[in-house]
Amino acid sequence: GRRTQLLKGLPATSTVEENSAAGVSVYNFTVAASPLASEGVAILPTIVNSNPLTEAFDIESKGGLEFGVITTGNPVLDYETMPKSFDLQIFVEDTTGRTDLNTLTIQVTDKNEHPVFRGNMAFQTVTIYVLEGTPPQRIYQVDAADPENVKLKYSLLPATVPFSIRESGAIFSTKKFDYEKDPHWYFLNITVADPDGLNSTKTVNINIININDESPYFTTKQRIYRIPEEQSLGTIVANITAKDPDDEDSPSRLFYSIQSPDRYFSINPGTGVLQVTRRIDRDALPLRLHPNLSLTVRVEDGPSSGRGSEMEITIIIDDVNDNPPECNPSAFRKEANENTTPGTFLVDLRNYCKDIDVDPSNNQFSFTGLSGFGSNNFALESTVSGRLVMTGTIDLENPANPGVEVYTLTVRVQDIAHPNYSSKYPFYISFDNIIYIYIRIKPVNEFFPVFHNLSYVFSVSEITKVGSSIGRVHATDKDWPPNAITYSIVAGAGTRDYTNIFWISPTKGDVRILARLDYETTQKHIFTVQASDQEKSTTASVTVNVLEVNDEEPVCSPNFFSLQIPVNLAVGTNINGFRIECQDRDSDPRSFRYFINEGTVTNNHFIFSPSAGSNISRLILASRFDYESGLDTNWIYSLRIHITDDNLVSARDKTTQLIKTGTVTLTIRVIPNPTTATTTTPNFTIVTTKENLYSGSAWYVPFVITLGSLLLLGLLGYLGLLLLAWLRSHCPPRFHFTFCVSSQTMTKLNTVFDGEARDPVTGRIYEFNSRSGARRWKKSNETLQPILAMQVMPSANSGQGMDRGETPSKKEPSEKRKDLTAATKPAAKPSAGQPETPGQAGLRLQKKKEEPEDRGLSSPA
């Protein structure tokens, strides 16, 4: 109920012409506000909708409550392509809230428009290219259209150009163009109009394209050129020019090239400038024989398949003095002995020098400027010959001589010619070269080497290590420069065992030992050394004194013993007469000291006497054995005896002086008491072990032994014959002799004889031990009757407190047989604790002959 007629003049219908610009008025209307709306319109008139939808219209205020619909120009109205009618809904509202909505219908009307060009002509100026020589033909098609779709008419201005346009819009050429005669471009104005006279005009540019239809030609007339050799690279020889009629007065775009094969020149393809590109040597082949060069130059108006022309030019190469004299070799090395006679010829330099310039006037040279340190000793015979000779005498050993072995001389080899060409060429200076001559003054070996000393004496300890230096010899040579001296040993320096015991350094003269020195063998060595400079030599004597050092250990013979002793051996007894005999090659026997190795458990039973100061010492029992209380448990003692040679060395010097020790090994077996009374005396067996070492150098040892053995066998044979002859002469055939041979055992009587008895057969008194049963004949002055047919002899090795049996007196043979019969009769065995009778002893002795036993004790054989 609030809707009110606010829009005055609406609804309505209006028209507008197509292509109207923006802001064109289409329709005006007013707004009638309510009297209650004191403040007027709240919402201005607004197009809220359009059919069809468009933004081509808008509403503007004209003042007060008057408004108008105008065009916006976006989009521009087009009768041919857009809708012909638009319905616009306009809305308005006043301040009281009353609204109104009405429709304005706008109809678009048609308008006659100008024709328009299409295609490329619609956006830009078209340029058409026509090749010269092209016959008349269509060259372009103009495309235009009229918005009203009416027939159009084409025209072309100016009318004097050789082109035409047809009703279809096709542009034709009317002649054949020549680029060299006709204009190169044309400007055409193309007009298209509709039947009402409305038209549009565009410009078309036509360019005539030049084609290669003319051949270029050379404009350079010169054909012969002369240049000197050795031109720098890039030097311009000629500037070849040509012209192309196709280019008229514009710079020709021609291409130049050298057709003939050539190594020395090149031509700029764009400018025709002929330049040197390689060294030109007139003095080398082939230019040395053919100095004229022919080139064929071609010019073309295109890089390929173009039109071209050719011409031939000749370049003459002139010789210049560009080569210095060359000497091969440029350095000479010559030798001359010192004291060479002045005037001696050394070298002819001209034989080694030459100038390769072709022109004879350029290849002449001379030798000048001999210089260098010591050049006053040399000279050139002439500047032309180049012969070098000595003018002075050089003695290297002369103190006034500077001591130079090699003289460095220089000689200048100089061109004689001075080339002076025409003003066209520069002035060339002459060339020269330097020759170096090295003259070595060869020393002459005039002097012998001289030792600083006529003889050398070195003192060396005998324990010096092999390879050690013991001294140095030195020799000098007065020759200059000093000759290299080599040293060698030419005599001596050897022993029986060693061929060379000394060595000398060939270069330093350092003397070293190659084998161990031995003072005890040789106390002094004398040998001869030689100093040689390869040609001359001299000798000197060297004496080496060997200094004695305690380097030998005591040697005891034999060094191993095995002893057997009874358990009840008396203290203080020299055990089986054992003694050590020792010798030392470099020590006084008084320096010997004997001691038992402390590591052996001996319970202090054994000592040596004397313990020092002698080369002989005996083994003494120091304390009794005590097996019953358990104090002693060992029955076999192994003693390692040390014998040192430091007895005479003070305690202070023992830390610095060498001390040598010899060793002896003893094995002592203690024999316990037998469970039954024994009738044999205790004894011991000595086992001696020796080791013989043979050296290949001691060849004489087996020879002497063999010879001695042969002599001994001969002597024994001779003595046997004498003994046999004596027996035959003194012994009747009826007597039979029995020879007693002592065993290899040694009987040692160490017992105490506490009883005496008389032998019933012989009547002799013998002593015996009541515990062991040991016995012996008692020495007496009374007359004894010998009854034994054989004498009992002690062991050959005993001799230590043992009595020999007395030799029985001679008896008749019948009495001897009676005594033997009585001796073989069995005797009653003595009761325990009673001594046996001598008859029983004789019987037991007879049995011992038949069945010897050894319970660790020896028995006579």
Order of alpha helices (4+ residues) and beta strands (2+ residues): beta-beta-beta-beta-beta-beta-beta-beta-beta-beta-beta-beta-beta-beta-beta-beta-beta-beta-beta-beta-beta-beta-beta-beta-beta-beta-beta-beta-beta-beta-beta-beta-beta-beta-beta-beta-beta-beta-beta-beta-beta-beta-beta-beta-beta-beta-beta-beta-beta-beta-beta-beta-beta-alpha-beta-beta-beta-beta-alpha-alpha
